[in-house]
Amino acid sequence: MTAEELKEIAKCGETTTIQFKQEFTSQKDIAKDMVAFANTRGGKIFFGIKDKTGDLIGLTYEEIQTVSRELGNTADEQVRPTIYIDTEVV
């Protein structure tokens, strides 16, 4: 995904398959979204975007590393059966 594509998605707002998160909150909260997406047609969770406004705020390098690690742990530890996720940094 390009930066321009991300900006377009942010402009359009959240949908049933697109969720925005300003930051990683907790494994249990994120697991709920993962399970909902896994039980439907899939979806994407974008971190570093304000939930209500779609404003791009971004993440620091450290935050990106933490989110990536926690997403993998969440998919492995909080979701049964385990799901496999893809992550991407834009």
Secondary structure by P-SEA (a helix, b strand, c coil): ccaaaaaaaaaacccccbbbbcccccaaaaaaaaaaaaacccccccccccccccccccccaaaaaaaaaaaaaaaccccccbbbbbbbcc
